[in-house]
Amino acid sequence: MRISASEQVQLWLRGLPPEAKRRARRQLKALADGRSRGLDVKPLRRELEGFYRLRVGDFRIVYHLEAGDCLRLDYADIREVVYDVFRTLRALREIR
C-alpha cells in the first residue's frame, strides 16, 4: 500500500527527534505493509467517522484509506490537541 502525507504531517515528521521519527516511520511502514497487528490503531467516531488514528507514544496520526490502495496521512500532533485541531480543519475545508 502506498503512503501519501499532507504537508502538515510531512513537516511534523521532519521536526521529530530522531528516535521518535524512527518509531513513527517504522509503525507507518508496518501499517502500509498490512502488518497492523501489535499497532495501536482505532477507528474514529462521530464527525470523524471514516478516519483512523495510529498511536505512536504521545503522538497521534490521523489517516484514512483512499481508493487505489493508498494510505493518506491527514494530520499528526500530540494527543491533547490532535482531534480538536483536525476536527476544526475539516470543518473549515467544508465551508470553502
C-alpha positions in Angstrom: 0.0 0.0 0.0 1.3 3.5 -0.9 1.5 6.2 1.8 0.8 9.9 1.0 1.0 12.6 3.6 -0.4 16.0 4.0 2.1 18.9 4.2 1.4 19.2 7.9 2.3 15.6 8.5 5.5 15.8 6.4 6.6 18.9 8.4 5.6 17.2 11.7 7.7 14.1 10.9 10.7 16.2 9.9 10.6 18.0 13.2 10.5 15.0 15.4 13.5 13.9 17.5 15.5 11.1 15.8 14.1 8.2 18.0 10.5 9.3 17.7 10.9 9.8 14.0 12.3 6.2 13.6 9.4 4.8 15.7 6.8 6.7 13.7 8.2 5.6 10.4 8.6 2.0 11.5 4.9 1.9 12.6 3.7 3.7 9.4 5.6 1.2 7.2 4.1 -1.7 9.2 0.7 -0.3 8.7 1.2 0.2 5.0 2.5 -3.3 4.6 -0.6 -4.7 6.3 1.2 -5.7 9.5 -1.1 -3.7 11.8 -1.1 -6.4 14.4 0.5 -5.0 17.5 -0.1 -1.4 16.5 -2.4 0.8 18.4 -5.0 1.7 15.7 -8.6 2.7 16.3 -11.4 4.0 14.1 -12.6 7.5 14.9 -16.2 8.2 15.6 -18.9 10.8 15.2 -17.9 13.7 12.8 -14.5 12.0 12.2 -16.0 8.7 11.1 -14.1 7.2 8.2 -10.8 8.2 9.7 -8.4 6.2 11.9 -5.7 7.1 14.4 -2.4 5.5 14.9 -0.9 6.0 18.3 2.9 6.4 18.4 3.8 7.1 22.0 2.3 10.5 23.0 1.6 11.3 19.3 -1.5 10.5 17.2 -1.5 10.3 13.4 -5.0 10.6 11.8 -5.3 8.9 8.5 -7.8 7.4 6.0 -7.8 4.9 3.2 -8.1 6.3 -0.3 -9.1 4.4 -3.4 -6.2 2.9 -5.3 -4.6 1.3 -2.3 -3.3 4.5 -0.7 -3.0 5.3 3.0 -3.5 9.1 3.4 -1.9 10.7 6.5 -4.1 13.7 7.2 -2.9 15.2 10.5 -0.4 14.4 13.3 0.3 16.0 16.7 0.3 15.3 20.4 -2.8 13.6 21.8 -4.0 16.7 23.7 -4.7 18.7 20.6 -4.8 16.4 17.5 -8.6 15.7 17.5 -9.8 19.2 18.1 -7.4 20.8 15.6 -8.2 18.2 12.9 -11.9 18.5 13.5 -11.6 22.3 13.1 -9.5 22.0 9.9 -12.1 19.6 8.4 -14.9 22.0 9.2 -13.1 24.9 7.6 -12.4 22.9 4.5 -16.1 22.1 4.2 -17.1 25.8 4.4 -14.9 26.6 1.3 
